[in-house]
Amino acid sequence: MGKSFKEPIRFKWIWVVLAVITLAGVPWYLPQGTIYPIILGFPYWAFISVVSTVVLAIFMNYVINNYWDMESLVEKDEEGGQNK
């Protein structure tokens, strides 16, 4: 019971990276009403949003795989089930 579980919410740098990716993905910083240049058939603001979404998915995958100890949670559930 004295085990502490590894959770990504406790790492402040993860929150900073999430905020940066989110802010970069919403192109509020670009001039209003522009659509050129067209990149791969998308206006550049849409391309920025798509790339940001992919980067967010890759980052979240990294965080979950490296900073979230799911095995400890499974062990805790198994221990709890045996006591019933």
Secondary structure, DSSP 4 states (H G I P E B T S, - for coil): --PPP--GGG-HHHHHHHHHHHHHHS-TTSPTT--PSEETTEEHHHHHHHHHHHHHHHHHHHHHHHH--HHHHHHHHHHHHHT-
